[in-house]
Amino acid sequence: MNGLKQKFGDMQAIVTVVAVLLMMPPIILIFNGAGFINQIPVVVAFIFGAWLVLIVLTWWLVRLSDDKTDELPPPAPSVDTAR
């Protein structure tokens, strides 16, 4: 189970890095002069669309990781209770 928990941690780190890269000015400036979608500037649609996708993806990863880590046994006590 520890390997599965590590995979979820890796996926969450990748989502964080992708989120930071998507919100950097060079990427946002690509969509700056692209026009309109239903009278909404493309740059605004990109920012809020990417934000929504990242929120849903993060929620999904947290939900999956919580479901899998509930099966783990409780940790052993770290304090010597024999004294």
FIKE-982180 format. One record per atom (N, C-alpha, C, CB): residue number from 1; residue in one letter; chain; atom name; x, y, z. Coordinates in pm, 1 decimal, always signed. Glycine has a CB too. Layout:
residues N
R,k,r,c,a,c1,c2,c3
R,NUM,a,A,CA,X,Y,Z
...
END
This chain:
residues 83
R,k,r,c,a,c1,c2,c3
R,1,m,A,N,+81.2,-120.0,+0.0
R,1,m,A,CA,+0.0,+0.0,+0.0
R,1,m,A,C,+85.8,+126.9,+0.0
R,1,m,A,CB,-92.5,-0.4,+120.0
R,2,n,A,N,+207.5,+116.8,+52.3
R,2,n,A,CA,+291.6,+235.4,+57.3
R,2,n,A,C,+326.1,+283.3,-83.2
R,2,n,A,CB,+419.2,+207.0,+136.4
R,3,g,A,N,+342.7,+190.2,-177.3
R,3,g,A,CA,+371.4,+227.2,-315.3
R,3,g,A,C,+255.8,+301.9,-378.6
R,3,g,A,CB,+403.7,+104.2,-397.0
R,4,l,A,N,+132.6,+259.5,-346.7
R,4,l,A,CA,+14.0,+326.5,-399.9
R,4,l,A,C,+2.9,+467.7,-344.3
R,4,l,A,CB,-112.8,+246.2,-367.0
R,5,k,A,N,+32.2,+483.4,-216.1
R,5,k,A,CA,+28.5,+616.6,-155.6
R,5,k,A,C,+134.2,+707.2,-218.4
R,5,k,A,CB,+50.0,+607.5,-3.4
R,6,q,A,N,+249.7,+650.2,-250.8
R,6,q,A,CA,+356.0,+727.1,-316.0
R,6,q,A,C,+312.8,+770.9,-455.2
R,6,q,A,CB,+485.4,+644.4,-324.2
R,7,k,A,N,+240.3,+683.9,-528.0
R,7,k,A,CA,+193.3,+719.4,-661.6
R,7,k,A,C,+95.0,+835.9,-655.8
R,7,k,A,CB,+128.0,+598.5,-729.1
R,8,f,A,N,+5.2,+835.0,-556.1
R,8,f,A,CA,-88.2,+946.8,-542.2
R,8,f,A,C,-13.9,+1075.1,-506.8
R,8,f,A,CB,-194.2,+915.6,-435.2
R,9,g,A,N,+87.8,+1065.3,-424.3
R,9,g,A,CA,+168.7,+1182.3,-391.8
R,9,g,A,C,+241.1,+1236.5,-514.0
R,9,g,A,CB,+269.1,+1148.1,-283.5
R,10,d,A,N,+290.5,+1145.3,-599.0
R,10,d,A,CA,+356.4,+1187.8,-722.4
R,10,d,A,C,+257.6,+1255.8,-816.1
R,10,d,A,CB,+421.6,+1068.2,-792.4
R,11,m,A,N,+137.7,+1199.3,-829.8
R,11,m,A,CA,+37.1,+1259.0,-917.3
R,11,m,A,C,-4.7,+1396.9,-867.5
R,11,m,A,CB,-85.2,+1167.9,-927.7
R,12,q,A,N,-16.4,+1412.8,-736.3
R,12,q,A,CA,-52.9,+1543.3,-680.7
R,12,q,A,C,+58.2,+1644.8,-704.3
R,12,q,A,CB,-83.0,+1531.7,-530.3
R,13,a,A,N,+182.6,+1601.1,-697.3
R,13,a,A,CA,+294.6,+1691.6,-725.5
R,13,a,A,C,+295.9,+1732.3,-872.9
R,13,a,A,CB,+428.6,+1625.0,-687.7
R,14,i,A,N,+265.6,+1638.4,-961.1
R,14,i,A,CA,+261.3,+1669.6,-1103.8
R,14,i,A,C,+149.6,+1768.4,-1133.0
R,14,i,A,CB,+242.5,+1541.6,-1186.8
R,15,v,A,N,+33.6,+1750.2,-1071.1
R,15,v,A,CA,-78.2,+1844.1,-1090.5
R,15,v,A,C,-38.9,+1983.4,-1043.1
R,15,v,A,CB,-204.6,+1795.7,-1015.0
R,16,t,A,N,+32.3,+1991.4,-932.6
R,16,t,A,CA,+75.8,+2121.2,-881.2
R,16,t,A,C,+171.8,+2189.7,-978.7
R,16,t,A,CB,+142.9,+2104.5,-744.1
R,17,v,A,N,+266.3,+2115.6,-1031.3
R,17,v,A,CA,+362.3,+2173.9,-1125.5
R,17,v,A,C,+291.6,+2217.6,-1253.5
R,17,v,A,CB,+474.5,+2073.0,-1158.3
R,18,v,A,N,+199.6,+2135.9,-1304.0
R,18,v,A,CA,+124.5,+2172.1,-1424.3
R,18,v,A,C,+39.8,+2297.2,-1398.8
R,18,v,A,CB,+34.7,+2054.6,-1469.6
R,19,a,A,N,-20.3,+2306.3,-1279.7
R,19,a,A,CA,-100.9,+2424.2,-1246.3
R,19,a,A,C,-15.5,+2550.4,-1247.4
R,19,a,A,CB,-167.5,+2406.8,-1108.8
R,20,v,A,N,+102.4,+2542.7,-1189.5
R,20,v,A,CA,+190.9,+2659.9,-1187.4
R,20,v,A,C,+232.0,+2697.7,-1329.2
R,20,v,A,CB,+316.2,+2632.5,-1100.9
R,21,l,A,N,+265.9,+2598.4,-1409.7
R,21,l,A,CA,+307.9,+2627.4,-1546.9
R,21,l,A,C,+194.4,+2685.3,-1630.4
R,21,l,A,CB,+360.9,+2501.3,-1613.2
R,22,l,A,N,+72.2,+2635.0,-1613.1
R,22,l,A,CA,-41.5,+2687.0,-1689.3
R,22,l,A,C,-73.3,+2831.8,-1656.1
R,22,l,A,CB,-163.3,+2602.1,-1664.1
R,23,m,A,N,-45.8,+2873.6,-1534.9
R,23,m,A,CA,-79.4,+3009.9,-1493.9
R,23,m,A,C,+36.8,+3108.4,-1509.1
R,23,m,A,CB,-125.7,+3009.3,-1350.9
R,24,m,A,N,+145.4,+3063.5,-1571.9
R,24,m,A,CA,+258.6,+3153.2,-1597.0
R,24,m,A,C,+225.7,+3245.8,-1713.7
R,24,m,A,CB,+388.1,+3072.2,-1626.5
R,25,p,A,N,+275.1,+3368.3,-1709.7
R,25,p,A,CA,+245.0,+3464.6,-1816.6
R,25,p,A,C,+277.7,+3417.3,-1958.9
R,25,p,A,CB,+319.5,+3590.3,-1790.3
R,26,p,A,N,+387.3,+3344.9,-1985.8
R,26,p,A,CA,+409.7,+3303.3,-2125.5
R,26,p,A,C,+297.0,+3215.5,-2181.7
R,26,p,A,CB,+541.2,+3228.1,-2135.6
R,27,i,A,N,+241.1,+3129.0,-2100.8
R,27,i,A,CA,+131.6,+3042.5,-2147.2
R,27,i,A,C,+3.8,+3124.5,-2160.8
R,27,i,A,CB,+109.5,+2923.2,-2049.5
R,28,i,A,N,-24.3,+3209.5,-2065.1
R,28,i,A,CA,-146.6,+3290.4,-2070.7
R,28,i,A,C,-142.0,+3387.2,-2188.4
R,28,i,A,CB,-166.1,+3368.1,-1939.2
R,29,l,A,N,-24.7,+3441.2,-2219.1
R,29,l,A,CA,-13.4,+3536.6,-2329.6
R,29,l,A,C,-39.5,+3472.8,-2466.1
R,29,l,A,CB,+124.0,+3599.5,-2328.9
R,30,i,A,N,-27.9,+3341.1,-2475.3
R,30,i,A,CA,-61.7,+3272.2,-2599.7
R,30,i,A,C,-208.8,+3296.5,-2634.5
R,30,i,A,CB,-32.9,+3120.0,-2587.6
R,31,f,A,N,-294.1,+3298.6,-2532.7
R,31,f,A,CA,-437.7,+3313.6,-2552.6
R,31,f,A,C,-485.3,+3458.1,-2543.2
R,31,f,A,CB,-511.1,+3230.5,-2452.3
R,32,n,A,N,-395.1,+3552.5,-2524.0
R,32,n,A,CA,-432.7,+3691.0,-2499.3
R,32,n,A,C,-504.7,+3755.6,-2616.5
R,32,n,A,CB,-311.4,+3770.9,-2465.8
R,33,g,A,N,-459.4,+3737.6,-2737.3
R,33,g,A,CA,-520.9,+3803.7,-2850.6
R,33,g,A,C,-598.4,+3709.9,-2940.6
R,33,g,A,CB,-417.4,+3873.0,-2929.8
R,34,a,A,N,-642.1,+3597.2,-2887.9
R,34,a,A,CA,-702.9,+3492.5,-2970.0
R,34,a,A,C,-846.7,+3521.6,-3009.7
R,34,a,A,CB,-697.8,+3362.6,-2897.3
R,35,g,A,N,-912.1,+3617.5,-2949.0
R,35,g,A,CA,-1049.9,+3650.4,-2987.0
R,35,g,A,C,-1147.8,+3624.8,-2874.4
R,35,g,A,CB,-1091.0,+3570.8,-3108.8
R,36,f,A,N,-1269.5,+3587.0,-2916.4
R,36,f,A,CA,-1378.5,+3570.2,-2820.4
R,36,f,A,C,-1448.9,+3436.7,-2842.8
R,36,f,A,CB,-1479.2,+3686.4,-2831.5
R,37,i,A,N,-1503.7,+3382.7,-2733.5
R,37,i,A,CA,-1592.2,+3266.3,-2737.5
R,37,i,A,C,-1722.1,+3310.5,-2671.3
R,37,i,A,CB,-1528.3,+3139.2,-2664.7
R,38,n,A,N,-1828.0,+3325.3,-2751.8
R,38,n,A,CA,-1957.2,+3373.1,-2699.5
R,38,n,A,C,-1940.7,+3502.8,-2620.3
R,38,n,A,CB,-2022.1,+3265.6,-2610.2
R,39,q,A,N,-1869.8,+3596.8,-2673.6
R,39,q,A,CA,-1844.6,+3729.1,-2617.1
R,39,q,A,C,-1760.9,+3726.0,-2489.0
R,39,q,A,CB,-1975.3,+3797.2,-2589.3
R,40,i,A,N,-1692.7,+3615.4,-2464.6
R,40,i,A,CA,-1600.3,+3603.7,-2351.0
R,40,i,A,C,-1459.6,+3595.1,-2410.0
R,40,i,A,CB,-1633.6,+3476.9,-2259.5
R,41,p,A,N,-1367.8,+3680.0,-2365.0
R,41,p,A,CA,-1230.9,+3671.2,-2417.4
R,41,p,A,C,-1171.3,+3532.0,-2392.7
R,41,p,A,CB,-1141.6,+3779.3,-2352.4
R,42,v,A,N,-1097.9,+3482.6,-2491.1
R,42,v,A,CA,-1040.2,+3348.3,-2482.3
R,42,v,A,C,-946.2,+3336.8,-2362.8
R,42,v,A,CB,-965.3,+3313.6,-2611.6
R,43,v,A,N,-872.2,+3442.5,-2331.8
R,43,v,A,CA,-779.8,+3436.9,-2218.4
R,43,v,A,C,-856.2,+3415.5,-2087.8
R,43,v,A,CB,-695.8,+3566.1,-2210.6
R,44,v,A,N,-971.6,+3477.9,-2072.5
R,44,v,A,CA,-1052.4,+3459.5,-1950.8
R,44,v,A,C,-1108.7,+3317.8,-1946.2
R,44,v,A,CB,-1167.8,+3563.3,-1944.8
R,45,a,A,N,-1156.1,+3268.9,-2060.6
R,45,a,A,CA,-1208.2,+3131.9,-2066.4
R,45,a,A,C,-1097.9,+3031.3,-2034.4
R,45,a,A,CB,-1268.6,+3102.4,-2205.6
R,46,f,A,N,-975.9,+3056.2,-2083.4
R,46,f,A,CA,-864.7,+2966.0,-2054.2
R,46,f,A,C,-830.9,+2965.0,-1905.4
R,46,f,A,CB,-741.7,+3006.0,-2135.2
R,47,i,A,N,-820.2,+3082.8,-1845.9
R,47,i,A,CA,-781.8,+3090.0,-1704.4
R,47,i,A,C,-884.9,+3020.6,-1616.2
R,47,i,A,CB,-765.3,+3236.3,-1660.5
R,48,f,A,N,-1012.8,+3053.4,-1634.8
R,48,f,A,CA,-1114.6,+2992.6,-1550.1
R,48,f,A,C,-1139.0,+2845.9,-1585.1
R,48,f,A,CB,-1243.9,+3070.1,-1561.4
R,49,g,A,N,-1123.6,+2810.0,-1712.7
R,49,g,A,CA,-1137.3,+2669.6,-1751.2
R,49,g,A,C,-1026.4,+2584.3,-1692.0
R,49,g,A,CB,-1137.5,+2656.2,-1902.7
R,50,a,A,N,-902.3,+2632.6,-1701.8
R,50,a,A,CA,-789.3,+2559.6,-1643.4
R,50,a,A,C,-803.7,+2550.7,-1492.0
R,50,a,A,CB,-655.9,+2627.4,-1680.1
R,51,w,A,N,-848.1,+2657.5,-1430.3
R,51,w,A,CA,-868.9,+2659.5,-1285.9
R,51,w,A,C,-973.0,+2555.4,-1245.2
R,51,w,A,CB,-912.5,+2799.6,-1239.7
R,52,l,A,N,-1083.6,+2548.6,-1318.9
R,52,l,A,CA,-1188.9,+2451.3,-1288.8
R,52,l,A,C,-1139.0,+2308.3,-1308.2
R,52,l,A,CB,-1311.6,+2476.5,-1377.2
R,53,v,A,N,-1066.9,+2282.9,-1415.5
R,53,v,A,CA,-1013.8,+2148.4,-1440.4
R,53,v,A,C,-916.0,+2108.3,-1330.2
R,53,v,A,CB,-944.4,+2142.0,-1578.3
R,54,l,A,N,-832.2,+2200.3,-1286.6
R,54,l,A,CA,-736.8,+2169.1,-1179.9
R,54,l,A,C,-807.0,+2141.1,-1047.5
R,54,l,A,CB,-638.0,+2283.8,-1162.6
R,55,i,A,N,-913.6,+2213.7,-1018.3
R,55,i,A,CA,-989.3,+2188.7,-895.4
R,55,i,A,C,-1054.0,+2050.8,-899.1
R,55,i,A,CB,-1096.6,+2297.1,-875.0
R,56,v,A,N,-1116.4,+2017.4,-1010.5
R,56,v,A,CA,-1181.9,+1886.7,-1023.0
R,56,v,A,C,-1079.2,+1774.2,-1017.6
R,56,v,A,CB,-1262.4,+1878.7,-1154.2
R,57,l,A,N,-966.1,+1790.6,-1085.2
R,57,l,A,CA,-861.7,+1688.9,-1083.8
R,57,l,A,C,-804.0,+1669.9,-943.4
R,57,l,A,CB,-750.4,+1726.3,-1181.6
R,58,t,A,N,-782.4,+1778.1,-872.4
R,58,t,A,CA,-732.0,+1768.9,-735.1
R,58,t,A,C,-833.7,+1701.0,-644.6
R,58,t,A,CB,-697.8,+1908.2,-680.7
R,59,w,A,N,-961.3,+1736.8,-658.2
R,59,w,A,CA,-1066.6,+1672.7,-578.6
R,59,w,A,C,-1069.5,+1523.2,-606.0
R,59,w,A,CB,-1204.4,+1735.4,-609.3
R,60,w,A,N,-1057.5,+1484.3,-733.0
R,60,w,A,CA,-1061.3,+1343.8,-771.6
R,60,w,A,C,-941.3,+1268.2,-712.7
R,60,w,A,CB,-1063.1,+1330.6,-925.3
R,61,l,A,N,-822.0,+1327.4,-719.4
R,61,l,A,CA,-703.2,+1262.0,-664.1
R,61,l,A,C,-712.4,+1247.0,-512.5
R,61,l,A,CB,-577.7,+1340.8,-700.8
R,62,v,A,N,-761.3,+1349.6,-445.0
R,62,v,A,CA,-774.9,+1341.1,-299.0
R,62,v,A,C,-877.2,+1234.6,-262.4
R,62,v,A,CB,-816.1,+1478.0,-239.2
R,63,r,A,N,-986.2,+1229.3,-336.4
R,63,r,A,CA,-1090.4,+1128.8,-308.9
R,63,r,A,C,-1035.1,+988.0,-330.5
R,63,r,A,CB,-1214.7,+1152.1,-399.4
R,64,l,A,N,-960.7,+967.4,-438.4
R,64,l,A,CA,-901.1,+836.4,-462.5
R,64,l,A,C,-798.8,+799.6,-355.6
R,64,l,A,CB,-835.7,+833.4,-599.2
R,65,s,A,N,-715.4,+894.9,-316.7
R,65,s,A,CA,-613.3,+864.4,-217.3
R,65,s,A,C,-675.5,+837.5,-80.7
R,65,s,A,CB,-513.0,+979.1,-207.7
R,66,d,A,N,-784.7,+906.5,-45.8
R,66,d,A,CA,-851.7,+879.8,+81.4
R,66,d,A,C,-916.5,+742.3,+81.9
R,66,d,A,CB,-956.5,+986.9,+109.8
R,67,d,A,N,-973.2,+700.1,-29.3
R,67,d,A,CA,-1035.2,+568.1,-36.7
R,67,d,A,C,-932.6,+457.6,-19.1
R,67,d,A,CB,-1107.6,+551.0,-169.3
R,68,k,A,N,-815.6,+474.5,-75.5
R,68,k,A,CA,-713.2,+370.7,-69.8
R,68,k,A,C,-638.2,+370.5,+62.6
R,68,k,A,CB,-615.4,+388.3,-183.4
R,69,t,A,N,-622.1,+484.5,+126.4
R,69,t,A,CA,-544.9,+488.0,+250.8
R,69,t,A,C,-629.5,+449.4,+371.5
R,69,t,A,CB,-485.8,+626.3,+271.8
R,70,d,A,N,-762.2,+441.1,+356.7
R,70,d,A,CA,-845.0,+396.5,+467.8
R,70,d,A,C,-820.1,+249.5,+500.4
R,70,d,A,CB,-992.2,+418.8,+436.0
R,71,e,A,N,-765.9,+174.5,+406.1
R,71,e,A,CA,-742.2,+32.8,+426.9
R,71,e,A,C,-611.6,+5.3,+500.5
R,71,e,A,CB,-742.0,-38.6,+294.9
R,72,l,A,N,-530.7,+105.8,+521.6
R,72,l,A,CA,-402.6,+86.7,+587.9
R,72,l,A,C,-423.0,+57.1,+735.9
R,72,l,A,CB,-313.8,+210.3,+569.8
R,73,p,A,N,-339.3,-29.2,+794.5
R,73,p,A,CA,-349.2,-53.9,+938.6
R,73,p,A,C,-300.7,+68.5,+1015.6
R,73,p,A,CB,-267.1,-179.2,+978.8
R,74,p,A,N,-344.8,+83.2,+1140.2
R,74,p,A,CA,-298.4,+198.4,+1218.4
R,74,p,A,C,-147.6,+188.3,+1243.1
R,74,p,A,CB,-374.7,+207.3,+1353.5
R,75,p,A,N,-80.3,+301.4,+1252.4
R,75,p,A,CA,+65.5,+297.3,+1273.1
R,75,p,A,C,+99.9,+244.9,+1412.4
R,75,p,A,CB,+126.7,+437.5,+1253.3
R,76,a,A,N,+215.2,+183.8,+1424.1
R,76,a,A,CA,+261.5,+133.5,+1551.5
R,76,a,A,C,+300.7,+251.4,+1640.3
R,76,a,A,CB,+380.2,+36.1,+1532.5
R,77,p,A,N,+279.2,+239.8,+1770.3
R,77,p,A,CA,+317.3,+351.5,+1858.9
R,77,p,A,C,+468.5,+372.4,+1855.7
R,77,p,A,CB,+270.1,+324.8,+2004.7
R,78,s,A,N,+507.4,+498.5,+1857.4
R,78,s,A,CA,+650.0,+530.3,+1850.1
R,78,s,A,C,+711.5,+546.3,+1989.2
R,78,s,A,CB,+671.4,+657.9,+1768.8
R,79,v,A,N,+629.3,+546.8,+2090.2
R,79,v,A,CA,+679.1,+562.0,+2227.4
R,79,v,A,C,+679.8,+424.8,+2293.9
R,79,v,A,CB,+591.4,+663.7,+2309.2
R,80,d,A,N,+785.8,+396.0,+2367.2
R,80,d,A,CA,+794.3,+267.9,+2436.6
R,80,d,A,C,+697.3,+270.2,+2554.8
R,80,d,A,CB,+940.9,+239.0,+2484.5
R,81,t,A,N,+592.8,+190.3,+2547.8
R,81,t,A,CA,+490.0,+188.3,+2653.1
R,81,t,A,C,+521.7,+86.9,+2761.3
R,81,t,A,CB,+353.5,+157.8,+2593.2
R,82,a,A,N,+633.2,+13.6,+2753.9
R,82,a,A,CA,+666.5,-88.6,+2852.0
R,82,a,A,C,+719.9,-28.8,+2981.6
R,82,a,A,CB,+767.8,-184.4,+2794.4
R,83,r,A,N,+757.2,+95.4,+2981.3
R,83,r,A,CA,+815.5,+155.7,+3103.3
R,83,r,A,C,+713.7,+191.5,+3202.7
R,83,r,A,CB,+894.2,+276.7,+3070.9
END
